[in-house]
Amino acid sequence: MGWTDRIRALRMDLSPWRSSRDFRLLLVAGTVFYFGAMVSYVAIPYQVYTLTGSNFAVGAIGLVELVPLVVFGLYGGALADHVDRRRLLVGLGVAQAVLTAVLAVNAFRDDPSIWLIFVVAALLVSTSAMQRPSREALLPRTVAHDELTAANALFSFGMQVGVLAGPMLGGLLVAYVGIGWCFVVDVLGLIVATVLYRVMGNYPHRAETTPPSLASIREGMDYAFRRRDLLGTYLVDIAAMLMALPVVLFPALAAEVFERPELLGLLYAAETIGAVVATVLSGWTGRVHHHGRAIVIAAAAYGGCVALAGVMPSFGLVVVMLALSGAADMISGIFRSTVWSQTIPEAMRGRLAGIEMLSYSLGPLGGQVRAGITADLWSVRGAISSGGAACVGAVAVTAFWLRDFWSYDARTDEHAIAERESRAGDA
């Protein structure tokens, strides 16, 4: 194989985009949704800070959102396994558009209400947490089984584009036209996404469903923890986010360590840029079958790059290491999503998506606390490097403990085979 062929083999696999109309609709809707949400992500903390002058008040937004995220994430997963997922996406999309419009109206007032921001923020995270399991559970239904790795890479690419571009636009809107217009952009994005969900085809449940209840949620959890391959995906992700997530330390790293606060934005953008590049060059992922091994190696590489970022002598090298860590994290995420979408039965997909959402939502919250405490007790560089090293160790322990996860092979795994045969029978 020549260099031209090798480079061509790295290119992102676009076959799901070409073969499935509904995948295209779901991908564009998700990208627009993330873009608008990230514009509001900039606006809400900034507005709270300008109204209160309190960093604690800004941090309290996360506290207010924590319980709804857990409760409605799990309930939304159970709901997605019982009701029409497309209709649920549409209904919750309308609800989010209305709630965000309330934030816009409040922001345009001469005296915005601070309590209203907190109430609506809690309601928004509730509706978003309920919606996401349905969106993730629908994705495997829109493409062929052997296209799922490429589909997950494309979906991740769309999300990262929104995550990268949204804050940039949000910052410009806040600076030049006002906070209220950030929410207007988000409302428009939610309307577009909801319309795209509405014109998708119907995907009725293939078997008898279970009404949402504590028992059905517990059934999903029991299934997730019985399967050691799934347990491995959760534990590796939690270890990476809990141990190595350095984002909360970026302001101190830029202002105190390098004394270059004007370059703070580069630190925030570095991991996302690395993730985007990794997805653009993700064509090779479809030829990997040992997904557990790939997840472990990529997660360990993420931790190693973060550890190196903490000791790099120059700001530029720190940015490079963070970009590489973002690329490694994205590769791990692509393979985690592939294991989930290729092996989880249709009847369980919503509930497992709710559990997955918690695994990659709660880890960063704990990681911020860990990093902040370590930095205060030791140093900013020490907190970053020790977290990365701890991530490598935790991932290695997980791989050693869960041998079934390390040896997972999509060609021979019983759950992957069963799901492949089920989808072939439906086709």
C-alpha positions as CSV (number, residue, x, y, z in Angstrom):
1,M,0.0,0.0,0.0
2,G,1.5,3.4,-1.1
3,W,1.4,6.6,0.9
4,T,-1.6,7.9,-1.0
5,D,-3.6,4.8,-0.2
6,R,-2.6,5.0,3.5
7,I,-3.7,8.6,3.7
8,R,-6.9,7.8,2.0
9,A,-7.5,5.0,4.4
10,L,-7.4,7.5,7.3
11,R,-10.1,9.7,6.0
12,M,-13.4,9.7,7.9
13,D,-15.8,7.0,6.6
14,L,-18.8,8.8,5.2
15,S,-20.8,5.7,4.2
16,P,-23.5,6.2,6.9
17,W,-24.0,9.8,5.7
18,R,-24.4,8.6,2.1
19,S,-26.6,5.5,2.8
20,S,-29.1,6.8,5.4
21,R,-31.4,9.8,5.1
22,D,-32.5,9.5,8.8
23,F,-28.9,9.3,9.9
24,R,-28.2,12.6,8.1
25,L,-31.2,14.2,9.8
26,L,-30.2,12.9,13.2
27,L,-26.6,14.0,12.7
28,V,-27.5,17.6,11.6
29,A,-30.1,17.9,14.3
30,G,-27.5,16.8,17.0
31,T,-24.9,19.2,15.6
32,V,-27.3,22.2,15.6
33,F,-28.5,21.2,19.1
34,Y,-24.9,21.1,20.5
35,F,-24.0,24.3,18.8
36,G,-26.9,26.2,20.3
37,A,-26.5,24.6,23.7
38,M,-22.8,25.7,23.8
39,V,-23.8,29.3,23.0
40,S,-26.1,29.2,26.0
41,Y,-23.3,27.5,28.0
42,V,-21.3,30.7,27.7
43,A,-24.2,33.0,28.4
44,I,-25.7,31.5,31.6
45,P,-22.5,31.6,33.8
46,Y,-21.5,35.0,32.5
47,Q,-25.0,36.4,33.2
48,V,-25.0,35.0,36.7
49,Y,-21.6,36.4,37.4
50,T,-22.5,39.9,36.1
51,L,-25.7,39.9,38.2
52,T,-24.1,38.6,41.4
53,G,-20.4,39.2,41.2
54,S,-20.0,35.8,42.9
55,N,-18.0,32.8,41.8
56,F,-19.9,30.7,44.2
57,A,-23.2,31.6,42.5
58,V,-21.7,30.6,39.2
59,G,-20.6,27.2,40.7
60,A,-24.1,26.8,42.2
61,I,-25.5,26.4,38.7
62,G,-23.8,23.0,38.5
63,L,-25.2,22.1,42.0
64,V,-28.7,23.0,40.9
65,E,-28.3,20.9,37.8
66,L,-26.8,17.8,39.4
67,V,-29.9,16.1,40.9
68,P,-32.1,16.7,37.7
69,L,-29.3,15.3,35.6
70,V,-29.2,12.0,37.6
71,V,-33.0,11.6,38.1
72,F,-34.2,12.6,34.7
73,G,-31.3,10.9,32.9
74,L,-32.3,7.6,34.4
75,Y,-36.0,8.2,33.9
76,G,-35.5,9.4,30.3
77,G,-33.7,6.2,29.5
78,A,-36.6,4.1,30.9
79,L,-39.0,6.3,29.0
80,A,-37.1,5.8,25.8
81,D,-37.6,2.1,26.1
82,H,-41.4,2.4,26.3
83,V,-42.6,5.4,24.2
84,D,-42.0,6.5,20.6
85,R,-38.5,7.9,20.7
86,R,-38.9,10.2,17.8
87,R,-42.0,11.8,19.4
88,L,-40.2,12.1,22.7
89,L,-37.4,14.0,20.9
90,V,-39.9,16.4,19.3
91,G,-41.8,17.0,22.5
92,L,-38.8,17.6,24.6
93,G,-37.2,19.8,21.9
94,V,-40.3,22.0,22.0
95,A,-40.1,22.2,25.8
96,Q,-36.4,23.2,25.6
97,A,-37.1,25.9,23.0
98,V,-39.8,27.4,25.2
99,L,-37.6,27.3,28.3
100,T,-34.7,28.9,26.5
101,A,-37.0,31.6,25.1
102,V,-37.9,32.4,28.8
103,L,-34.2,32.9,29.4
104,A,-34.0,35.2,26.4
105,V,-36.9,37.4,27.6
106,N,-35.4,37.5,31.0
107,A,-32.1,38.6,29.6
108,F,-33.6,41.4,27.6
109,R,-35.3,42.9,30.7
110,D,-33.7,45.9,32.5
111,D,-33.6,43.9,35.7
112,P,-33.1,40.2,34.9
113,S,-34.3,37.8,37.6
114,I,-31.5,35.7,39.1
115,W,-33.8,33.1,40.6
116,L,-35.5,32.6,37.3
117,I,-32.2,31.7,35.7
118,F,-31.6,29.0,38.3
119,V,-35.1,27.5,37.9
120,V,-35.0,27.4,34.2
121,A,-31.4,26.0,34.2
122,A,-32.7,23.1,36.3
123,L,-35.7,22.6,34.0
124,L,-33.5,22.7,30.9
125,V,-31.0,20.1,32.2
126,S,-34.0,17.9,33.1
127,T,-35.5,18.0,29.6
128,S,-32.1,17.6,28.0
129,A,-31.3,14.6,30.2
130,M,-34.6,13.0,29.3
131,Q,-34.0,13.6,25.6
132,R,-30.5,12.4,25.1
133,P,-31.1,8.6,25.7
134,S,-33.8,8.6,23.0
135,R,-31.4,10.3,20.6
136,E,-28.6,7.9,21.3
137,A,-30.9,4.9,21.2
138,L,-32.2,5.9,17.8
139,L,-28.8,6.2,16.2
140,P,-28.2,2.4,15.7
141,R,-31.6,2.0,14.1
142,T,-30.7,4.5,11.3
143,V,-27.6,2.7,9.9
144,A,-26.4,-0.8,9.1
145,H,-24.7,-2.8,11.8
146,D,-21.3,-2.7,10.2
147,E,-21.6,1.1,9.8
148,L,-21.9,1.8,13.5
149,T,-18.3,2.7,14.1
150,A,-18.3,5.2,11.3
151,A,-21.7,6.5,12.4
152,N,-20.4,7.1,15.9
153,A,-17.3,8.9,14.6
154,L,-19.5,11.2,12.4
155,F,-21.8,11.9,15.3
156,S,-18.9,12.7,17.5
157,F,-17.5,15.0,14.8
158,G,-20.8,16.9,14.7
159,M,-20.8,17.3,18.4
160,Q,-17.3,18.5,18.6
161,V,-17.9,21.1,15.8
162,G,-20.8,22.4,18.0
163,V,-18.7,22.4,21.1
164,L,-15.9,24.3,19.3
165,A,-17.9,26.8,17.4
166,G,-20.7,27.5,19.9
167,P,-18.6,29.1,22.7
168,M,-16.8,31.2,20.1
169,L,-20.0,32.7,18.8
170,G,-21.3,33.0,22.4
171,G,-18.3,35.0,23.4
172,L,-18.7,37.4,20.5
173,L,-22.5,37.8,21.1
174,V,-21.9,38.5,24.8
175,A,-19.2,41.1,24.0
176,Y,-20.9,43.0,21.1
177,V,-24.7,42.6,21.2
178,G,-25.7,41.2,24.6
179,I,-26.5,38.0,26.5
180,G,-30.1,37.8,25.3
181,W,-29.0,37.1,21.7
182,C,-27.1,34.0,22.8
183,F,-30.4,32.5,24.0
184,V,-32.1,33.6,20.7
185,V,-29.5,31.7,18.7
186,D,-30.1,28.6,21.0
187,V,-33.9,28.9,20.5
188,L,-33.4,28.9,16.7
189,G,-31.1,25.9,16.9
190,L,-33.6,24.0,19.0
191,I,-36.4,24.8,16.5
192,V,-34.3,23.5,13.6
193,A,-33.3,20.4,15.5
194,T,-36.9,19.6,16.5
195,V,-38.1,20.0,12.9
196,L,-35.4,17.6,11.7
197,Y,-36.5,15.1,14.3
198,R,-40.1,15.5,13.2
199,V,-39.4,14.6,9.6
200,M,-37.5,11.4,10.5
201,G,-39.1,8.1,9.8
202,N,-40.9,6.0,12.4
203,Y,-39.0,3.5,14.5
204,P,-41.5,1.5,16.6
205,H,-40.2,-0.7,19.3
206,R,-39.5,-4.3,18.0
207,A,-40.7,-6.1,21.1
208,E,-43.1,-5.6,24.0
209,T,-41.9,-2.7,26.1
210,T,-41.7,-2.1,29.9
211,P,-43.4,1.1,31.3
212,P,-40.9,3.4,33.1
213,S,-40.6,2.6,36.8
214,L,-38.0,2.1,39.4
215,A,-38.1,-1.6,38.7
216,S,-37.3,-1.1,35.0
217,I,-34.5,1.3,35.8
218,R,-33.1,-1.3,38.2
219,E,-33.4,-3.9,35.5
220,G,-31.3,-1.8,33.2
221,M,-28.6,-1.3,35.9
222,D,-28.5,-5.0,36.7
223,Y,-28.0,-5.7,33.0
224,A,-25.2,-3.1,32.7
225,F,-23.3,-4.3,35.7
226,R,-23.6,-8.0,34.9
227,R,-21.9,-7.5,31.6
228,R,-18.2,-7.0,32.3
229,D,-17.5,-5.5,28.8
230,L,-20.0,-2.7,29.5
231,L,-18.8,-2.2,33.0
232,G,-15.3,-1.7,31.6
233,T,-16.4,1.1,29.3
234,Y,-18.1,2.9,32.2
235,L,-15.1,2.5,34.6
236,V,-12.5,3.6,32.1
237,D,-14.4,6.7,31.2
238,I,-15.1,7.6,34.9
239,A,-11.4,7.0,35.7
240,A,-10.3,9.3,32.9
241,M,-12.6,12.1,33.8
242,L,-12.3,11.8,37.6
243,M,-8.5,11.5,37.7
244,A,-7.2,13.5,34.7
245,L,-9.7,16.2,33.7
246,P,-7.7,19.4,33.8
247,V,-10.2,22.0,32.6
248,V,-10.9,23.6,35.9
249,L,-7.2,24.4,36.3
250,F,-6.8,26.2,33.0
251,P,-7.4,29.7,34.3
252,A,-4.7,29.2,37.0
253,L,-2.3,27.6,34.5
254,A,-2.6,30.5,32.0
255,A,-2.6,33.3,34.6
256,E,-0.3,32.1,37.4
257,V,2.0,29.5,35.9
258,F,2.7,31.0,32.4
259,E,1.4,34.5,33.2
260,R,-0.3,34.7,29.9
261,P,-4.1,35.0,30.7
262,E,-4.8,36.3,27.2
263,L,-4.1,32.7,25.9
264,L,-6.6,31.0,28.1
265,G,-8.9,30.4,25.2
266,L,-6.2,28.2,23.5
267,L,-6.2,25.9,26.5
268,Y,-10.0,25.5,26.3
269,A,-9.9,24.9,22.5
270,A,-6.9,22.5,22.4
271,E,-8.6,19.3,23.4
272,T,-11.6,20.0,21.1
273,I,-9.3,20.7,18.2
274,G,-7.5,17.4,18.9
275,A,-10.8,15.6,19.0
276,V,-11.9,17.1,15.7
277,V,-8.7,16.1,14.0
278,A,-9.0,12.6,15.4
279,T,-12.5,12.1,14.0
280,V,-11.5,13.5,10.6
281,L,-8.7,10.9,10.5
282,S,-10.9,8.1,12.0
283,G,-11.2,5.9,8.8
284,W,-9.0,3.3,10.4
285,T,-11.4,2.7,13.3
286,G,-13.7,0.6,11.3
287,R,-11.0,-2.0,10.8
288,V,-10.5,-2.5,14.5
289,H,-12.3,-5.4,16.2
290,H,-10.7,-5.5,19.7
291,H,-12.7,-2.6,20.9
292,G,-12.0,-3.1,24.6
293,R,-8.2,-3.1,24.0
294,A,-8.6,0.1,21.9
295,I,-10.5,1.8,24.7
296,V,-7.9,1.0,27.3
297,I,-5.0,2.1,25.1
298,A,-6.7,5.3,24.1
299,A,-7.7,6.2,27.7
300,A,-4.2,5.5,29.0
301,A,-2.8,7.7,26.2
302,Y,-5.3,10.4,27.3
303,G,-4.0,10.2,30.9
304,G,-0.3,10.1,29.7
305,C,-0.7,13.2,27.5
306,V,-2.4,15.1,30.4
307,A,0.5,14.1,32.7
308,L,3.0,15.4,30.2
309,A,1.0,18.6,29.8
310,G,1.5,19.3,33.5
311,V,5.3,19.3,33.1
312,M,5.9,20.9,29.7
313,P,8.3,23.8,29.9
314,S,6.5,26.0,27.3
315,F,2.9,27.1,26.8
316,G,3.0,25.8,23.2
317,L,4.0,22.3,24.2
318,V,1.2,22.3,26.8
319,V,-1.3,23.1,24.1
320,V,0.1,20.3,21.9
321,M,-0.2,17.7,24.7
322,L,-3.8,18.8,25.5
323,A,-4.6,18.5,21.8
324,L,-3.2,15.0,21.8
325,S,-5.2,14.2,24.9
326,G,-8.3,15.3,23.2
327,A,-7.6,13.1,20.2
328,A,-7.0,10.1,22.4
329,D,-10.2,10.8,24.4
330,M,-12.2,11.0,21.2
331,I,-10.9,7.7,19.9
332,S,-11.8,6.1,23.3
333,G,-15.2,7.6,23.0
334,I,-15.8,6.3,19.5
335,F,-15.0,2.7,20.5
336,R,-17.1,3.0,23.7
337,S,-20.1,4.1,21.6
338,T,-19.5,1.3,19.2
339,V,-19.5,-1.3,21.9
340,W,-22.8,0.1,23.3
341,S,-24.5,0.4,19.9
342,Q,-23.4,-3.0,18.6
343,T,-24.2,-5.1,21.6
344,I,-27.0,-3.6,23.7
345,P,-30.4,-5.2,22.8
346,E,-33.1,-2.9,21.4
347,A,-35.3,-3.3,24.5
348,M,-32.6,-2.1,26.8
349,R,-31.0,0.7,24.6
350,G,-32.8,3.7,26.2
351,R,-32.1,2.6,29.8
352,L,-28.4,1.9,29.1
353,A,-28.1,5.2,27.3
354,G,-29.3,6.9,30.5
355,I,-26.7,5.0,32.5
356,E,-24.0,5.9,30.0
357,M,-24.9,9.5,30.2
358,L,-24.4,9.5,33.9
359,S,-21.0,7.8,33.6
360,Y,-19.7,10.6,31.4
361,S,-21.5,13.4,33.2
362,L,-20.8,12.7,36.8
363,G,-17.1,11.9,36.3
364,P,-16.2,15.5,35.2
365,L,-18.0,17.0,38.2
366,G,-15.9,14.9,40.6
367,G,-12.8,15.6,38.5
368,Q,-13.2,19.3,38.9
369,V,-13.4,18.9,42.7
370,R,-10.4,16.6,42.8
371,A,-8.3,18.9,40.6
372,G,-9.2,22.0,42.6
373,I,-8.4,20.4,46.0
374,T,-5.1,18.9,44.7
375,A,-4.0,22.2,43.2
376,D,-4.7,24.1,46.5
377,L,-2.9,21.5,48.6
378,W,0.1,21.1,46.2
379,S,0.4,23.0,42.9
380,V,-1.4,23.5,39.6
381,R,1.2,21.6,37.6
382,G,1.3,18.9,40.3
383,A,-2.5,18.5,40.2
384,I,-2.5,18.1,36.4
385,S,0.4,15.7,36.2
386,S,-0.6,13.5,39.1
387,G,-4.2,13.3,37.7
388,G,-2.9,12.1,34.4
389,A,-0.6,9.5,36.0
390,A,-3.5,8.3,38.2
391,C,-5.7,7.9,35.2
392,V,-3.1,5.7,33.5
393,G,-2.9,3.6,36.7
394,A,-6.7,3.3,37.1
395,V,-7.2,2.3,33.5
396,A,-4.5,-0.4,33.8
397,V,-6.1,-1.8,37.0
398,T,-9.5,-1.8,35.2
399,A,-8.1,-3.7,32.2
400,F,-6.3,-6.2,34.5
401,W,-9.4,-6.8,36.7
402,L,-11.9,-7.0,33.8
403,R,-10.1,-9.5,31.5
404,D,-13.3,-10.0,29.5
405,F,-13.3,-6.3,28.7
406,W,-9.7,-6.3,27.6
407,S,-10.2,-9.4,25.3
408,Y,-13.5,-8.1,23.8
409,D,-13.7,-8.9,20.1
410,A,-16.7,-7.7,18.1
411,R,-16.4,-10.7,15.7
412,T,-16.8,-13.3,18.5
413,D,-18.6,-11.6,21.4
414,E,-21.9,-13.3,22.1
415,H,-23.8,-10.0,22.6
416,A,-22.4,-8.5,19.4
417,I,-23.3,-11.7,17.4
418,A,-26.8,-11.7,18.8
419,E,-27.5,-8.1,18.0
420,R,-26.0,-8.5,14.5
421,E,-28.2,-11.5,13.8
422,S,-31.3,-9.7,15.2
423,R,-30.7,-6.7,12.9
424,A,-30.1,-9.0,10.0
425,G,-33.4,-10.8,10.7
426,D,-35.3,-7.4,10.9
427,A,-33.7,-6.3,7.6
